[in-house]
């Protein structure tokens, strides 16, 4: 393996925290499928080690991990084309994370806005894992020498930290071993907002189920939620500039554009001048057509959980063929004494 030649490789992951929704699909799963069809090796991960930075019920975590894997596959990820793993089955993630805990600086970690948001006023009671998990995220990426990572806007700061860690490691040891990974933020709906408040991100933690479209919702529920989505009284504009100051309108147009593989301008060229009473049925029809097959396939897969477990086990074998040599070389660069065959 050349220390200066990196195989094009994409990595990304989602926490198995249950209740997959439209934001997960448009912001991540759909884009993962797009990457799978490019000439690049792809690894997609259920990041169960990240999930335990806050306490998880063991039964729920196991179910959510399998459900997330089902969501990956139902959305179009092929376990033969892409490597699908749950993080805890590939120990190099956690091993490299300790190395990166020793490379990253406290000041870097203290600047992470997501820790401040999640810990809130009880930062002293937050787990050390919640504080340090950006180093694990860096390890997730760099243990594969991933060159590209599709992420949402809210993860961009963590990708910058990953780049800083790679750069510092390379500088400290006088090597060009870890790639300076490129974040990839693309598409109309990389950040899907609540159906009840266009200024807030769509989230499973929102107390209102009407705020999101779950991947387990049936066709009638999807259509009903879109009909009741918050809007404003104005007609839709013909150009994107007309969406300024109209967060709910922008959100629904973004969702339509992402699901229909169009740009916002292309959608507005078709629907400009329409009232929401005309546009919402169009969006509902499109959403049902796109989401119902995913819901059906997820339900089918969850009836065969042994098959999901086999897919994850096979994925971990394929993943470790990549990660074990990279960790071994990392240790060698740092001066760790390697095992010898007896």
C-alpha positions in Angstrom: 0.0 0.0 0.0 1.5 3.3 -1.1 1.4 6.0 1.6 0.7 8.6 -1.0 -1.8 6.8 -3.2 -5.4 6.6 -1.9 -8.0 4.4 -3.5 -11.2 6.4 -4.1 -13.4 5.3 -1.3 -16.6 6.7 0.3 -17.7 6.2 3.9 -20.7 7.4 5.8 -22.8 6.3 8.8 -26.1 6.8 10.6 -26.8 6.2 14.3 -29.3 3.4 15.0 -31.5 5.4 17.2 -34.9 4.2 15.8 -37.7 5.8 13.8 -36.1 6.4 10.4 -37.8 9.3 8.7 -37.8 11.2 5.4 -34.9 13.4 6.5 -32.7 10.3 6.9 -33.8 9.1 3.5 -33.3 12.3 1.5 -30.4 13.5 3.5 -28.5 10.3 3.6 -29.9 7.0 2.3 -30.9 8.2 -1.1 -27.5 9.8 -1.5 -25.7 6.6 -0.4 -27.4 4.8 -3.2 -26.2 7.4 -5.7 -22.7 6.9 -4.5 -23.0 3.1 -4.7 -23.5 3.4 -8.5 -20.3 5.4 -9.0 -16.9 4.0 -9.7 -15.8 4.1 -6.0 -15.7 1.6 -3.2 -18.4 2.4 -0.6 -18.8 1.5 3.0 -22.0 2.4 4.9 -22.2 2.0 8.7 -24.7 1.7 11.5 -22.7 3.6 14.1 -23.8 1.7 17.2 -20.8 2.8 19.2 -21.8 6.4 18.7 -25.3 5.6 19.8 -24.1 4.6 23.3 -22.7 8.0 24.1 -26.1 8.3 25.7 -27.7 5.4 27.5 -29.5 2.9 25.2 -31.9 0.1 26.1 -30.0 -3.0 24.9 -33.2 -4.6 23.3 -34.1 -1.3 21.5 -30.5 -0.8 20.3 -30.4 -4.3 18.7 -33.8 -3.7 17.1 -32.9 -0.3 15.8 -29.6 -1.5 14.3 -31.4 -4.2 12.4 -34.1 -1.8 11.4 -31.5 0.7 10.1 -29.8 -2.1 8.1 -33.3 -2.9 6.6 -33.7 0.7 5.8 -30.4 0.8 4.0 -31.3 -2.2 1.9 -34.9 -1.1 1.2 -33.6 2.2 0.0 -31.5 0.5 -2.6 -28.2 -0.3 -1.1 -26.9 -3.7 -2.4 -24.8 -5.6 0.2 -22.9 -7.1 -2.7 -22.0 -3.7 -4.2 -21.5 -1.8 -0.9 -20.1 -2.9 2.4 -22.8 -2.7 5.1 -21.6 -2.9 8.7 -22.5 -2.1 12.3 -19.6 -0.3 13.8 -19.0 -2.5 16.8 -18.2 -5.6 14.7 -15.2 -3.8 13.3 -12.9 -3.2 16.3 -10.4 -1.1 14.3 -12.9 1.8 14.6 -12.5 1.9 18.4 -8.8 1.2 18.4 -8.0 4.0 16.0 -10.2 6.3 17.9 -7.9 6.0 20.9 -5.0 6.9 18.7 -6.9 10.0 17.6 -7.9 10.9 21.1 -4.1 11.3 21.6 -3.7 13.3 18.4 -6.7 15.7 18.8 -6.3 18.7 21.1 -8.7 19.6 23.9 -9.3 23.0 22.3 -10.5 21.3 19.1 -13.0 19.2 21.0 -14.2 22.1 23.1 -15.2 24.0 19.9 -17.5 21.3 18.7 -20.9 22.9 18.7 -22.8 19.6 18.7 -21.5 18.6 22.1 -22.6 21.9 23.5 -26.1 21.5 21.9 -26.5 17.9 23.2 -25.0 18.3 26.6 -26.7 21.6 27.3 -26.4 23.0 30.8 -25.6 19.5 32.2 -22.2 19.2 30.4 -20.5 18.0 33.6 -23.0 15.0 33.7 -22.5 14.2 30.0 -20.5 11.0 29.1 -16.9 11.3 28.2 -17.9 9.5 25.0 -20.2 12.3 24.0 -17.4 14.8 24.4 -14.8 12.6 22.6 -17.0 11.1 19.9 -15.7 13.3 17.1 -12.4 11.4 17.4 -14.3 8.2 16.9 -16.0 9.7 13.9 -12.6 10.6 12.5 -11.5 7.0 13.1 -14.6 5.7 11.3 -13.6 7.6 8.2 -9.8 7.2 8.3 -9.6 3.6 9.2 -10.8 3.0 5.6 -8.6 5.8 4.2 -12.0 7.2 2.9 -11.5 10.0 0.4 -15.1 11.3 0.4 -17.8 11.5 3.0 -21.4 12.5 2.2 -22.6 14.5 5.2 -25.3 16.9 6.2 -24.5 20.5 7.0 -24.7 19.7 10.7 -21.7 17.3 10.4 -19.5 19.6 8.5 -17.6 20.7 11.6 -16.8 17.1 12.5 -15.4 16.6 9.0 -13.1 19.6 9.4 -11.9 18.0 12.7 -11.2 14.8 10.8 -9.1 16.7 8.3 -7.2 18.4 11.2 -6.5 15.1 12.8 -5.3 13.5 9.6 -3.1 16.5 8.9 -1.6 16.6 12.4 -0.9 12.8 12.4 0.9 13.1 9.0 2.9 16.1 10.2 3.8 14.6 13.6 5.2 11.4 12.0 6.5 12.9 8.8 4.3 10.7 6.6 1.4 11.1 4.1 -0.5 8.2 5.4 -4.0 9.5 6.1 -6.0 11.2 3.4 -7.4 14.7 4.0 -11.0 13.6 3.4 -13.4 15.7 1.3 -16.9 16.3 2.7 -19.6 16.0 0.1 -22.7 18.1 0.6 -25.0 18.0 -2.4 -28.7 17.9 -3.4 -31.8 19.9 -2.8 -32.8 18.3 0.5 -29.5 17.7 2.4 -31.3 19.2 5.4 -35.0 18.3 5.6 -37.0 20.4 8.0 -40.1 19.8 10.1 -43.5 19.7 8.4 -44.8 21.7 11.4 -42.0 24.3 11.6 -39.8 25.0 8.6 -37.1 26.5 10.8 -36.4 23.2 12.7 -34.8 20.1 11.4 -37.0 17.1 10.9 -36.3 14.9 13.9 -37.5 11.7 15.6 -37.3 13.5 18.9 -39.9 16.0 18.0 -43.0 15.2 20.2 -45.3 15.7 17.2 -45.4 12.7 14.9 -47.0 15.0 12.3 -43.7 16.9 12.1 -42.1 14.0 10.1 -42.7 11.3 7.6 -41.5 8.0 9.1 -40.2 5.3 6.8 -42.7 3.0 8.5 -45.7 5.2 7.7 -48.3 3.7 5.3 -49.5 5.6 2.2 -52.6 7.1 3.9 -50.5 8.5 6.8 -47.9 10.0 4.4 -50.6 11.7 2.4 -52.4 13.0 5.5 -49.2 14.4 7.0 -48.4 16.3 3.8 -51.9 17.7 3.5 -51.6 19.0 7.1 -48.0 20.3 6.6 -47.7 24.0 7.7 -47.6 26.4 4.8 -48.3 30.1 4.2 -51.1 31.8 2.2 -49.0 33.0 -0.8 -48.8 31.2 -4.1 -45.6 29.4 -5.0 -43.0 31.6 -6.8 -41.5 30.9 -10.2 -37.9 31.4 -9.0 -35.9 30.4 -6.0 -35.5 34.0 -4.8 -39.2 34.0 -4.1 -38.8 31.4 -1.3 -36.7 33.8 0.9 -38.4 34.3 4.2 -40.8 31.4 3.5 -39.2 28.4 5.4 -42.2 26.0 5.1 -42.6 26.7 1.3 -38.9 26.2 0.8 -38.9 22.9 2.7 -41.8 21.4 0.7 -40.2 22.5 -2.6 -36.9 21.1 -1.5 -38.5 17.7 -0.6 -40.3 17.6 -4.0 -37.1 18.4 -5.8 -35.0 15.8 -4.0 -37.5 13.0 -4.4 -38.1 13.8 -8.1 -34.3 14.3 -8.9 -34.9 17.9 -10.0 -33.4 21.2 -9.0 -35.4 23.7 -7.1 -35.5 26.0 -10.2 -36.8 23.1 -12.3 -39.6 22.4 -9.8 -40.6 26.1 -9.5 -40.7 26.5 -13.3 -43.4 23.8 -13.3 -45.4 24.8 -10.2 -44.8 28.6 -9.9 -48.1 30.4 -9.4 -49.9 27.3 -7.9 -51.5 27.5 -4.5 -50.5 24.9 -1.9 -54.0 23.4 -2.3 -52.8 22.3 -5.8 -49.1 21.6 -4.9 -49.7 19.4 -1.8 -51.6 16.7 -3.7 -48.7 16.6 -6.2 -46.2 16.2 -3.4 -48.3 13.6 -1.6 -48.6 11.5 -4.7 -44.9 11.6 -5.3 -44.0 10.9 -1.7 -46.3 7.9 -1.6 -44.9 6.5 -4.9 -41.3 6.9 -3.6 -41.7 5.9 0.0 -44.3 3.1 0.1 -42.1 0.5 -1.6 -39.4 1.3 1.0 -41.9 0.8 3.9 -43.0 -2.5 2.4 -39.5 -3.9 1.9 -38.4 -2.8 5.4 -41.3 -4.7 6.9 -40.4 -7.8 4.9 -36.7 -7.7 5.9 -37.6 -7.3 9.6 -39.4 -10.6 9.4 -36.1 -12.2 8.4 -33.7 -10.8 11.0 -31.3 -13.7 10.7 -30.6 -12.6 7.1 -29.9 -9.1 8.3 -27.4 -10.5 10.9 -25.7 -12.5 8.1 -25.3 -9.4 5.9 -23.7 -7.5 8.8 -21.3 -10.3 9.6 -20.3 -10.6 6.0 -19.9 -6.9 5.8 -17.6 -6.9 8.9 -15.3 -9.5 7.2 -15.0 -7.4 4.1 -14.5 -4.2 6.1 -11.7 -5.7 8.3 -9.8 -6.7 5.1 -9.4 -3.0 4.7 -9.2 -1.7 8.3 -6.8 -4.2 9.8 -3.9 -3.4 7.5 -4.4 0.3 7.9 -4.5 0.0 11.8 -1.4 -2.2 11.7 0.5 0.3 9.6 -0.7 3.1 11.9 0.8 1.3 14.9 4.0 0.6 12.9 4.4 4.4 12.1 3.9 5.2 15.8 6.5 2.7 17.0 4.3 0.0 18.5 5.9 -3.4 18.8 4.0 -5.8 16.5 3.0 -9.4 17.3 5.2 -12.1 15.9 4.2 -15.5 14.7 5.2 -18.2 17.1 
